[in-house]
Amino acid sequence: MIKLTLINRPVELTDKVCQQLTDKYKADKSSVWDKAYIREALLEMTNNKCAYSEASLVTHGNYWHIDHFRCKKEYENEV
């Protein structure tokens, strides 16, 4: 597992947008966080690696998705 250093959040990810995405997730359980500006920020923060396995995430064919720190079912009200 690699140590993550938090970076500034993307300018597109305002408090209002966070709330809208959270509300949409709560309404229909759809995948709402898979946005280019979020992916790019996460890749920068993790040096293009999975934070858990340290596998390269920019290698062609590697699958990755934006994960979460808390169980979404138990903490669905959290932004």
Helices and strands as residue ranges (DSSP letters): H 15-28, H 36-45
